[in-house]
Amino acid sequence: MKVLIFVHCFFPDHFYGTETYTLDIARNLRDLGHESIVVSAVFPGEAKKESLVSYSEYHDIPVYTIDKNYIPHTRIKDTYYQPENMLVLEKLIIDISPDIIHITHLINHTVSLLEVVNKLGIPVVATFTDFYGFCFNNKLEASDGSLCKGPNIKRSNCLACYLKAKSREVRASRLERYLGKYPISKISAWVVRNLINIPIIRKIKSFNFAVDIIDRPDVLSNYYSYYHAAISPTNFLTKAYLNNGLSIPIYDIKFGVDLPRRNKKSRPINAPIRFGFIGQIAPHKGVSVLVEAFSQLDQSKAELLLFGSQDQDFDYFSKLKQMSKGCNIKFCGTFPKEDMPNIFDRLDFLVIPSLWYENSPLVLLNSLASKTPAIVSDVEGMTEFINSGENGFVFKMGDVHELKKTLNMIILNPQYYLEMTKTTEYQRTTLSMVNEVIRVYEDAITLKTLHG
């Protein structure tokens, strides 16, 4: 079987969860005797390549990369439906001639890819890793910072999210910064939404952003119907898509990880408890919540290691450094994927204090697989993997006091809680995951054959 996998970005320049999942799929398919090819992209604004489409290999996986600098965005709509990229997508697919297409993320390719695939009559499946299919910011985070359930009937909450995002841009004007602050953003969005009902206003170019945002959920819903099947790693993500109108078959296939399954090394009982964070140093990841909670602990009894890129959000990182002064906190930067087992060997507990709906983050699964208990925010995309007191703990999202209480409970009773390594595990591998994915491919091909 020849499988063509589309992803928004890929190794070696991009190396987070979706990229890792894509690599795991491609690598296992190849090892099982199938042919796997990846199509990635360069984000607009990143270093421009010499040609629109370039070829490389990563871990012996063929990779075609489309440079979106050659097909720049001219309006919001181009971020989710960009007909200008259809010719390059169609030529690439025809040249490769796959048996099936697997899309692990549509950003950069947009639903224009689904239009091309439907035209060519090729079976196509998706893996959902976030809320791109119906949420403007992909995170289901409302403009006031609370969690959202999806677009409302008039899409005014999506407009409010746009105004918030616009206000945070480096070049935002004073007016944009004002309009993006909650609750002004909510009021502004309501006003704009009602203005768009006036036909002559809808045609004004400066209101294109509002038209595009209002239309986005319906456009994506239409094109998502072209999928023959979808894969979801969590029950929560499945429910979110179903509640927002998706009507294709969705398969519950948990992610797999390939860390060595080995027991934790013994450690001196009087040594400081070592907590860790691994991920993006960004506001939605809640790192500031963790730093604030940890700073209130007895620093002689605990240590906090923060692993992640230090240049993703300079202002946020600077704030964290200021908050960390005088604390036993170390900023450790990033590390190669191959070092993951050794990193977890150093940690007693992983903390994931996210302020958005995480969906089976691979770092959580790696933590459990390495017998490292995890402390996570109370969002369903993570809590369905945690049995409190057995393989970790759950705390109220964003609640510094509750997180501090949990951390303090551990450092005051280290002998008791370090025993949790014996009841912490995650046995699922990427091979077992891919064997189930192949069955989805087979079902999709059969469905396509039956319905044409």
TIDOKE-891190 format. One record per residue (C-alpha): residue number from 1; z, y, x. Coordinates in Angstrom, 1 decimal. Layout:
N
+------+--------+--------+--------+
: resi :     c3 :     c2 :     c1 :
+------+--------+--------+--------+
:  NUM :      Z :      Y :      X :
...
+------+--------+--------+--------+
This chain:
452
+------+--------+--------+--------+
: resi :     c3 :     c2 :     c1 :
+------+--------+--------+--------+
:    1 :    0.0 :    0.0 :    0.0 :
:    2 :   -0.9 :    3.4 :    1.3 :
:    3 :    1.7 :    6.0 :    0.3 :
:    4 :    1.2 :    9.7 :    0.8 :
:    5 :    4.5 :   11.6 :    0.8 :
:    6 :    4.6 :   15.4 :    0.1 :
:    7 :    7.6 :   17.4 :    1.3 :
:    8 :    8.2 :   21.1 :    1.5 :
:    9 :    9.1 :   21.0 :    5.2 :
:   10 :    9.8 :   18.4 :    7.8 :
:   11 :   11.1 :   17.5 :   11.3 :
:   12 :   11.4 :   18.6 :   14.0 :
:   13 :   11.8 :   22.2 :   12.8 :
:   14 :   13.6 :   21.3 :    9.5 :
:   15 :   16.1 :   18.5 :    9.4 :
:   16 :   18.3 :   18.7 :    6.3 :
:   17 :   18.8 :   16.2 :    3.5 :
:   18 :   15.4 :   16.1 :    1.8 :
:   19 :   13.6 :   16.0 :    5.1 :
:   20 :   15.9 :   13.1 :    6.3 :
:   21 :   15.3 :   11.2 :    3.0 :
:   22 :   11.5 :   11.7 :    3.4 :
:   23 :   11.6 :   10.3 :    7.0 :
:   24 :   13.7 :    7.3 :    5.8 :
:   25 :   11.2 :    6.5 :    3.1 :
:   26 :    8.2 :    6.8 :    5.5 :
:   27 :    9.9 :    4.8 :    8.3 :
:   28 :   11.0 :    1.9 :    6.1 :
:   29 :    7.6 :    1.7 :    4.3 :
:   30 :    6.0 :    1.4 :    7.7 :
:   31 :    8.4 :   -1.2 :    8.9 :
:   32 :    7.8 :   -3.2 :    5.7 :
:   33 :    4.1 :   -3.3 :    6.4 :
:   34 :    2.9 :   -0.4 :    4.2 :
:   35 :    1.1 :    2.7 :    5.4 :
:   36 :    3.0 :    6.0 :    5.1 :
:   37 :    1.7 :    9.5 :    5.7 :
:   38 :    3.6 :   12.7 :    5.3 :
:   39 :    2.2 :   16.1 :    4.2 :
:   40 :    4.5 :   19.0 :    5.0 :
:   41 :    4.2 :   22.7 :    5.2 :
:   42 :    5.0 :   25.8 :    7.2 :
:   43 :    6.9 :   28.4 :    5.1 :
:   44 :    5.2 :   31.9 :    4.8 :
:   45 :    6.8 :   34.0 :    7.5 :
:   46 :    7.5 :   31.2 :    9.9 :
:   47 :    5.5 :   31.0 :   13.2 :
:   48 :    1.8 :   30.7 :   12.4 :
:   49 :   -0.1 :   27.7 :   13.5 :
:   50 :   -3.7 :   27.8 :   14.9 :
:   51 :   -5.2 :   26.3 :   11.8 :
:   52 :   -4.5 :   26.0 :    8.1 :
:   53 :   -4.0 :   22.2 :    8.4 :
:   54 :   -2.7 :   20.6 :   11.6 :
:   55 :   -1.9 :   17.0 :   12.5 :
:   56 :    1.0 :   15.5 :   14.5 :
:   57 :    3.2 :   12.5 :   14.6 :
:   58 :    6.9 :   12.2 :   14.3 :
:   59 :    8.6 :    8.9 :   15.1 :
:   60 :    5.1 :    7.4 :   14.9 :
:   61 :    4.7 :    8.7 :   11.3 :
:   62 :    1.4 :   10.6 :   10.7 :
:   63 :    2.2 :   14.2 :    9.6 :
:   64 :   -0.2 :   16.7 :    8.2 :
:   65 :    1.1 :   20.3 :    8.0 :
:   66 :   -0.3 :   23.0 :    5.7 :
:   67 :    0.5 :   26.5 :    7.0 :
:   68 :    1.3 :   28.7 :    4.0 :
:   69 :    0.8 :   31.8 :    6.2 :
:   70 :   -2.9 :   31.3 :    5.5 :
:   71 :   -2.3 :   31.2 :    1.7 :
:   72 :    0.4 :   33.9 :    1.3 :
:   73 :    2.3 :   34.6 :   -1.9 :
:   74 :    1.2 :   37.7 :   -3.8 :
:   75 :    3.6 :   37.4 :   -6.7 :
:   76 :    6.5 :   35.2 :   -8.0 :
:   77 :    4.2 :   32.8 :   -9.8 :
:   78 :    2.7 :   31.8 :   -6.4 :
:   79 :    6.1 :   30.1 :   -5.6 :
:   80 :    5.7 :   27.6 :   -8.3 :
:   81 :    2.0 :   27.6 :   -9.3 :
:   82 :   -0.6 :   28.6 :   -6.7 :
:   83 :   -4.2 :   27.6 :   -7.6 :
:   84 :   -5.4 :   29.0 :   -4.2 :
:   85 :   -4.0 :   26.0 :   -2.4 :
:   86 :   -5.7 :   23.4 :   -4.6 :
:   87 :   -8.9 :   23.1 :   -2.5 :
:   88 :   -6.9 :   22.2 :    0.7 :
:   89 :   -4.7 :   19.8 :   -1.2 :
:   90 :   -7.6 :   18.1 :   -2.9 :
:   91 :   -9.6 :   17.7 :    0.4 :
:   92 :   -6.5 :   16.3 :    2.2 :
:   93 :   -5.8 :   13.7 :   -0.6 :
:   94 :   -9.4 :   12.6 :   -0.9 :
:   95 :   -9.7 :   12.2 :    2.9 :
:   96 :   -6.5 :   10.1 :    3.1 :
:   97 :   -7.2 :    8.2 :   -0.2 :
:   98 :   -3.7 :    7.0 :   -1.0 :
:   99 :   -2.7 :    4.3 :   -3.5 :
:  100 :    0.2 :    6.4 :   -4.7 :
:  101 :    1.7 :    9.8 :   -4.1 :
:  102 :    5.4 :   10.4 :   -3.7 :
:  103 :    6.6 :   14.0 :   -3.9 :
:  104 :   10.1 :   14.6 :   -2.5 :
:  105 :    9.8 :   18.4 :   -2.9 :
:  106 :    7.2 :   20.7 :   -4.5 :
:  107 :    8.2 :   24.0 :   -2.8 :
:  108 :    5.2 :   25.3 :   -0.8 :
:  109 :    2.8 :   22.9 :   -2.5 :
:  110 :    3.8 :   24.0 :   -6.0 :
:  111 :    2.8 :   22.3 :   -9.2 :
:  112 :   -0.8 :   22.9 :   -8.3 :
:  113 :   -0.4 :   19.7 :   -6.4 :
:  114 :    0.3 :   17.9 :   -9.6 :
:  115 :   -2.8 :   19.4 :  -11.2 :
:  116 :   -4.9 :   18.1 :   -8.3 :
:  117 :   -3.3 :   14.6 :   -8.4 :
:  118 :   -3.8 :   14.4 :  -12.1 :
:  119 :   -7.5 :   15.4 :  -11.7 :
:  120 :   -8.0 :   12.7 :   -9.0 :
:  121 :   -6.3 :   10.1 :  -11.2 :
:  122 :   -3.7 :    8.9 :   -8.6 :
:  123 :   -0.3 :    7.6 :   -9.6 :
:  124 :    2.4 :   10.0 :   -8.7 :
:  125 :    6.2 :    9.8 :   -8.6 :
:  126 :    8.9 :   12.3 :   -7.7 :
:  127 :   12.3 :   12.3 :   -6.1 :
:  128 :   14.5 :   15.0 :   -7.5 :
:  129 :   17.0 :   16.4 :   -5.0 :
:  130 :   17.8 :   19.7 :   -6.6 :
:  131 :   17.0 :   21.7 :   -9.8 :
:  132 :   13.6 :   23.2 :   -8.7 :
:  133 :   12.0 :   21.8 :  -11.9 :
:  134 :   13.7 :   24.2 :  -14.2 :
:  135 :   16.0 :   26.5 :  -12.2 :
:  136 :   14.7 :   29.7 :  -10.5 :
:  137 :   17.2 :   29.5 :   -7.6 :
:  138 :   17.2 :   25.6 :   -7.4 :
:  139 :   21.0 :   25.6 :   -7.4 :
:  140 :   22.0 :   26.1 :  -11.1 :
:  141 :   24.1 :   29.1 :   -9.9 :
:  142 :   24.3 :   31.9 :  -12.5 :
:  143 :   24.1 :   35.6 :  -11.5 :
:  144 :   27.9 :   35.9 :  -11.8 :
:  145 :   28.4 :   33.0 :   -9.3 :
:  146 :   29.4 :   30.5 :  -12.0 :
:  147 :   27.6 :   27.2 :  -12.6 :
:  148 :   24.7 :   27.2 :  -15.0 :
:  149 :   23.2 :   24.6 :  -17.3 :
:  150 :   19.6 :   25.9 :  -17.1 :
:  151 :   17.3 :   28.6 :  -18.6 :
:  152 :   18.4 :   30.0 :  -21.9 :
:  153 :   15.9 :   30.4 :  -24.7 :
:  154 :   14.8 :   33.9 :  -23.6 :
:  155 :   15.1 :   33.1 :  -19.8 :
:  156 :   17.2 :   36.3 :  -19.4 :
:  157 :   19.7 :   34.4 :  -17.2 :
:  158 :   16.8 :   33.5 :  -14.9 :
:  159 :   15.8 :   37.2 :  -14.7 :
:  160 :   19.4 :   38.1 :  -13.8 :
:  161 :   19.3 :   35.5 :  -11.0 :
:  162 :   16.1 :   37.2 :   -9.7 :
:  163 :   17.7 :   40.6 :   -9.8 :
:  164 :   20.7 :   39.2 :   -7.8 :
:  165 :   18.4 :   37.6 :   -5.2 :
:  166 :   16.4 :   40.8 :   -4.9 :
:  167 :   19.5 :   42.9 :   -4.3 :
:  168 :   20.4 :   40.7 :   -1.4 :
:  169 :   17.2 :   41.2 :    0.5 :
:  170 :   17.4 :   43.2 :    3.8 :
:  171 :   15.0 :   45.8 :    2.5 :
:  172 :   16.5 :   46.1 :   -0.9 :
:  173 :   16.6 :   49.7 :   -2.2 :
:  174 :   19.8 :   51.3 :   -3.6 :
:  175 :   18.5 :   50.9 :   -7.1 :
:  176 :   17.8 :   47.2 :   -6.5 :
:  177 :   21.2 :   46.6 :   -5.0 :
:  178 :   22.8 :   48.3 :   -8.1 :
:  179 :   20.7 :   46.4 :  -10.6 :
:  180 :   21.5 :   43.1 :   -8.9 :
:  181 :   25.3 :   43.4 :   -9.2 :
:  182 :   27.0 :   41.5 :  -12.0 :
:  183 :   27.4 :   42.5 :  -14.9 :
:  184 :   24.7 :   45.1 :  -14.4 :
:  185 :   22.3 :   42.3 :  -13.5 :
:  186 :   22.9 :   40.7 :  -16.9 :
:  187 :   22.4 :   43.9 :  -18.8 :
:  188 :   19.3 :   44.8 :  -16.8 :
:  189 :   17.8 :   41.3 :  -17.4 :
:  190 :   18.4 :   41.7 :  -21.1 :
:  191 :   16.6 :   45.1 :  -21.1 :
:  192 :   13.6 :   43.8 :  -19.1 :
:  193 :   13.3 :   40.7 :  -21.3 :
:  194 :   13.1 :   42.8 :  -24.4 :
:  195 :   10.6 :   45.2 :  -22.8 :
:  196 :    8.3 :   42.2 :  -22.1 :
:  197 :    8.0 :   41.6 :  -25.8 :
:  198 :    5.9 :   44.7 :  -26.0 :
:  199 :    2.3 :   43.7 :  -25.3 :
:  200 :    1.3 :   46.8 :  -23.3 :
:  201 :    4.4 :   46.5 :  -21.1 :
:  202 :    3.7 :   42.8 :  -20.4 :
:  203 :    0.3 :   43.8 :  -18.9 :
:  204 :    1.8 :   46.3 :  -16.4 :
:  205 :    1.5 :   45.0 :  -12.9 :
:  206 :    5.0 :   46.1 :  -11.9 :
:  207 :    6.4 :   43.7 :  -14.6 :
:  208 :    4.6 :   40.7 :  -13.2 :
:  209 :    7.9 :   39.4 :  -11.8 :
:  210 :    9.4 :   39.2 :  -15.2 :
:  211 :    6.4 :   37.5 :  -16.8 :
:  212 :    6.4 :   35.0 :  -14.0 :
:  213 :   10.1 :   34.2 :  -14.2 :
:  214 :   10.0 :   33.9 :  -18.0 :
:  215 :    7.0 :   31.6 :  -17.9 :
:  216 :    8.2 :   29.4 :  -15.0 :
:  217 :   10.3 :   26.8 :  -16.9 :
:  218 :    7.4 :   26.1 :  -19.4 :
:  219 :    4.7 :   25.9 :  -16.7 :
:  220 :    6.8 :   23.5 :  -14.7 :
:  221 :    7.7 :   21.4 :  -17.7 :
:  222 :    4.0 :   21.1 :  -18.6 :
:  223 :    3.0 :   19.9 :  -15.1 :
:  224 :    6.1 :   17.7 :  -14.6 :
:  225 :    4.7 :   15.6 :  -17.5 :
:  226 :    2.0 :   14.5 :  -15.1 :
:  227 :    4.5 :   12.4 :  -13.1 :
:  228 :    4.4 :    8.7 :  -13.9 :
:  229 :    8.1 :    8.3 :  -12.9 :
:  230 :   10.9 :   10.1 :  -11.1 :
:  231 :   13.8 :    9.0 :   -8.9 :
:  232 :   17.3 :   10.6 :   -9.2 :
:  233 :   20.2 :    9.9 :   -6.8 :
:  234 :   22.9 :   10.9 :   -9.2 :
:  235 :   23.7 :   10.5 :  -12.9 :
:  236 :   24.4 :   14.2 :  -13.1 :
:  237 :   21.0 :   15.2 :  -11.8 :
:  238 :   19.3 :   12.8 :  -14.3 :
:  239 :   21.3 :   14.4 :  -17.2 :
:  240 :   20.4 :   17.9 :  -16.0 :
:  241 :   16.6 :   17.2 :  -16.1 :
:  242 :   16.8 :   15.3 :  -19.4 :
:  243 :   18.8 :   18.2 :  -20.9 :
:  244 :   16.1 :   20.6 :  -19.8 :
:  245 :   13.3 :   18.8 :  -21.4 :
:  246 :   12.0 :   16.2 :  -19.0 :
:  247 :   10.6 :   13.1 :  -20.8 :
:  248 :    9.3 :   10.8 :  -18.1 :
:  249 :   11.0 :    7.6 :  -16.9 :
:  250 :   13.8 :    8.4 :  -14.5 :
:  251 :   15.1 :    5.7 :  -12.1 :
:  252 :   18.7 :    5.9 :  -10.8 :
:  253 :   18.3 :    5.0 :   -7.1 :
:  254 :   21.2 :    6.1 :   -4.8 :
:  255 :   20.4 :    7.3 :   -1.3 :
:  256 :   21.0 :    4.9 :    1.6 :
:  257 :   22.3 :    5.7 :    5.1 :
:  258 :   22.0 :    3.8 :    8.3 :
:  259 :   25.2 :    4.6 :   10.2 :
:  260 :   26.8 :    1.7 :   12.0 :
:  261 :   29.5 :    0.2 :    9.8 :
:  262 :   32.5 :    0.1 :   12.1 :
:  263 :   36.2 :    0.6 :   11.9 :
:  264 :   37.7 :    3.9 :   12.9 :
:  265 :   39.3 :    4.0 :   16.4 :
:  266 :   43.1 :    4.2 :   16.4 :
:  267 :   44.5 :    7.6 :   17.2 :
:  268 :   48.0 :    8.9 :   18.1 :
:  269 :   49.9 :    9.5 :   14.9 :
:  270 :   51.3 :   12.8 :   16.2 :
:  271 :   47.8 :   14.2 :   17.1 :
:  272 :   46.6 :   17.1 :   14.9 :
:  273 :   44.6 :   16.0 :   11.9 :
:  274 :   40.9 :   16.8 :   12.5 :
:  275 :   39.0 :   18.1 :    9.5 :
:  276 :   35.3 :   18.8 :    9.7 :
:  277 :   32.4 :   20.5 :    7.9 :
:  278 :   28.8 :   19.5 :    8.5 :
:  279 :   26.0 :   21.5 :    6.9 :
:  280 :   24.4 :   24.9 :    6.4 :
:  281 :   26.7 :   27.8 :    7.2 :
:  282 :   25.8 :   29.6 :    4.1 :
:  283 :   27.7 :   31.2 :    1.1 :
:  284 :   26.7 :   28.5 :   -1.5 :
:  285 :   28.2 :   25.8 :    0.8 :
:  286 :   31.7 :   27.4 :    0.4 :
:  287 :   32.5 :   27.5 :    4.1 :
:  288 :   34.6 :   30.6 :    3.6 :
:  289 :   36.7 :   28.8 :    1.0 :
:  290 :   37.5 :   26.1 :    3.6 :
:  291 :   38.2 :   28.6 :    6.4 :
:  292 :   40.5 :   30.6 :    4.2 :
:  293 :   42.4 :   27.5 :    3.0 :
:  294 :   42.7 :   26.1 :    6.6 :
:  295 :   43.9 :   29.4 :    8.0 :
:  296 :   47.1 :   29.1 :    5.9 :
:  297 :   48.1 :   25.8 :    7.4 :
:  298 :   50.3 :   25.0 :   10.4 :
:  299 :   47.7 :   25.4 :   13.1 :
:  300 :   49.7 :   23.1 :   15.5 :
:  301 :   49.2 :   20.2 :   13.1 :
:  302 :   45.5 :   20.4 :   12.3 :
:  303 :   42.1 :   21.3 :   13.7 :
:  304 :   38.9 :   22.3 :   11.9 :
:  305 :   35.4 :   21.6 :   13.4 :
:  306 :   32.5 :   23.4 :   11.8 :
:  307 :   29.1 :   21.9 :   12.5 :
:  308 :   26.0 :   23.9 :   11.4 :
:  309 :   23.4 :   26.5 :   12.5 :
:  310 :   25.0 :   29.8 :   13.4 :
:  311 :   22.0 :   32.0 :   12.8 :
:  312 :   21.1 :   31.1 :    9.2 :
:  313 :   23.1 :   34.0 :    7.7 :
:  314 :   24.3 :   36.3 :   10.5 :
:  315 :   26.5 :   38.5 :    8.2 :
:  316 :   28.2 :   35.5 :    6.6 :
:  317 :   28.7 :   33.8 :   10.0 :
:  318 :   30.3 :   37.0 :   11.4 :
:  319 :   32.6 :   37.1 :    8.4 :
:  320 :   33.7 :   33.5 :    9.1 :
:  321 :   34.3 :   34.2 :   12.7 :
:  322 :   36.6 :   37.2 :   11.8 :
:  323 :   38.5 :   35.0 :    9.3 :
:  324 :   39.0 :   32.3 :   12.0 :
:  325 :   40.7 :   34.5 :   14.5 :
:  326 :   44.0 :   33.0 :   15.7 :
:  327 :   43.2 :   29.7 :   13.9 :
:  328 :   42.5 :   26.3 :   15.4 :
:  329 :   38.9 :   26.4 :   14.2 :
:  330 :   35.9 :   25.6 :   16.4 :
:  331 :   32.2 :   26.5 :   15.6 :
:  332 :   30.3 :   23.6 :   17.1 :
:  333 :   26.7 :   24.4 :   16.2 :
:  334 :   24.2 :   21.7 :   15.3 :
:  335 :   23.7 :   18.2 :   16.8 :
:  336 :   20.9 :   15.6 :   16.9 :
:  337 :   20.8 :   13.1 :   14.1 :
:  338 :   21.4 :   10.3 :   16.6 :
:  339 :   24.9 :   11.8 :   17.3 :
:  340 :   26.0 :   11.5 :   13.7 :
:  341 :   28.2 :    8.3 :   14.3 :
:  342 :   29.9 :   10.0 :   17.3 :
:  343 :   30.6 :   13.1 :   15.3 :
:  344 :   32.3 :   11.2 :   12.5 :
:  345 :   34.3 :    9.2 :   15.1 :
:  346 :   35.9 :   12.6 :   15.9 :
:  347 :   36.8 :   13.5 :   12.3 :
:  348 :   39.7 :   12.2 :   10.2 :
:  349 :   38.4 :   13.9 :    7.0 :
:  350 :   35.2 :   15.6 :    6.0 :
:  351 :   35.4 :   18.6 :    3.7 :
:  352 :   32.5 :   19.6 :    1.4 :
:  353 :   33.7 :   22.8 :   -0.4 :
:  354 :   30.3 :   23.6 :   -2.0 :
:  355 :   30.0 :   26.3 :   -4.7 :
:  356 :   26.9 :   24.8 :   -6.3 :
:  357 :   25.9 :   21.5 :   -7.9 :
:  358 :   25.4 :   19.3 :   -4.8 :
:  359 :   23.5 :   16.0 :   -5.5 :
:  360 :   24.6 :   13.1 :   -3.4 :
:  361 :   24.5 :   15.0 :   -0.2 :
:  362 :   23.6 :   12.7 :    2.7 :
:  363 :   26.5 :   14.0 :    4.7 :
:  364 :   28.9 :   12.7 :    2.1 :
:  365 :   27.3 :    9.3 :    2.1 :
:  366 :   27.3 :    9.2 :    5.9 :
:  367 :   31.0 :   10.2 :    5.9 :
:  368 :   31.9 :    7.3 :    3.6 :
:  369 :   29.8 :    4.9 :    5.5 :
:  370 :   31.6 :    5.9 :    8.7 :
:  371 :   34.9 :    5.2 :    7.0 :
:  372 :   35.7 :    8.9 :    7.0 :
:  373 :   37.4 :   10.0 :    3.7 :
:  374 :   35.9 :   13.1 :    2.1 :
:  375 :   37.5 :   16.1 :    0.3 :
:  376 :   34.9 :   17.6 :   -2.1 :
:  377 :   34.5 :   20.2 :   -4.8 :
:  378 :   34.7 :   18.9 :   -8.3 :
:  379 :   31.0 :   18.8 :   -9.1 :
:  380 :   29.6 :   15.6 :  -10.6 :
:  381 :   26.9 :   15.2 :   -8.0 :
:  382 :   29.7 :   14.4 :   -5.5 :
:  383 :   32.7 :   13.3 :   -7.6 :
:  384 :   30.8 :   10.2 :   -8.8 :
:  385 :   31.2 :    8.9 :   -5.3 :
:  386 :   34.9 :    9.7 :   -4.8 :
:  387 :   37.9 :    7.7 :   -6.0 :
:  388 :   40.7 :   10.1 :   -5.4 :
:  389 :   43.4 :    8.7 :   -3.1 :
:  390 :   41.1 :    5.8 :   -2.1 :
:  391 :   38.2 :    7.3 :   -0.2 :
:  392 :   38.9 :   11.0 :   -0.5 :
:  393 :   40.1 :   13.8 :   -2.8 :
:  394 :   38.6 :   16.3 :   -5.3 :
:  395 :   39.7 :   19.9 :   -5.7 :
:  396 :   38.6 :   22.6 :   -8.1 :
:  397 :   35.5 :   24.4 :   -6.9 :
:  398 :   36.2 :   27.6 :   -5.1 :
:  399 :   40.0 :   27.2 :   -5.4 :
:  400 :   41.5 :   28.1 :   -2.0 :
:  401 :   45.0 :   27.4 :   -3.1 :
:  402 :   44.2 :   23.9 :   -4.4 :
:  403 :   42.2 :   23.0 :   -1.3 :
:  404 :   45.0 :   24.3 :    0.9 :
:  405 :   47.5 :   22.1 :   -1.0 :
:  406 :   45.3 :   19.0 :   -0.5 :
:  407 :   44.9 :   19.7 :    3.3 :
:  408 :   48.6 :   20.4 :    3.7 :
:  409 :   49.5 :   17.2 :    1.8 :
:  410 :   47.5 :   15.3 :    4.4 :
:  411 :   48.9 :   16.9 :    7.5 :
:  412 :   52.5 :   16.5 :    6.3 :
:  413 :   51.9 :   12.7 :    5.7 :
:  414 :   49.4 :   11.7 :    8.3 :
:  415 :   50.4 :    8.1 :    8.6 :
:  416 :   49.9 :    7.5 :    4.9 :
:  417 :   46.6 :    9.3 :    4.5 :
:  418 :   45.0 :    8.0 :    7.7 :
:  419 :   45.2 :    4.5 :    6.1 :
:  420 :   42.5 :    5.6 :    3.7 :
:  421 :   39.9 :    4.7 :    6.3 :
:  422 :   40.5 :    1.1 :    5.3 :
:  423 :   39.4 :    1.8 :    1.7 :
:  424 :   36.6 :    4.1 :    2.5 :
:  425 :   33.1 :    2.7 :    2.7 :
:  426 :   29.4 :    3.0 :    1.6 :
:  427 :   27.3 :   -0.1 :    2.1 :
:  428 :   23.9 :    1.0 :    0.8 :
:  429 :   21.2 :    1.3 :    3.5 :
:  430 :   17.9 :    3.0 :    3.6 :
:  431 :   16.1 :   -0.3 :    3.5 :
:  432 :   17.8 :   -1.4 :    0.2 :
:  433 :   17.0 :    2.1 :   -1.2 :
:  434 :   13.3 :    1.8 :   -0.2 :
:  435 :   12.9 :   -1.7 :   -1.6 :
:  436 :   13.9 :   -0.2 :   -5.0 :
:  437 :   11.6 :    2.8 :   -4.5 :
:  438 :    8.7 :    0.3 :   -3.9 :
:  439 :    9.4 :   -1.2 :   -7.3 :
:  440 :    9.1 :    2.3 :   -8.8 :
:  441 :    5.7 :    2.6 :   -7.1 :
:  442 :    4.6 :   -0.7 :   -8.6 :
:  443 :    5.8 :    0.4 :  -12.1 :
:  444 :    3.9 :    3.7 :  -11.8 :
:  445 :    0.7 :    2.1 :  -10.6 :
:  446 :    1.0 :   -0.4 :  -13.6 :
:  447 :    1.6 :    2.5 :  -16.0 :
:  448 :   -1.3 :    4.4 :  -14.6 :
:  449 :   -3.6 :    1.4 :  -15.0 :
:  450 :   -2.5 :    0.8 :  -18.6 :
:  451 :   -2.9 :    4.4 :  -19.7 :
:  452 :   -5.7 :    5.5 :  -17.5 :
+------+--------+--------+--------+
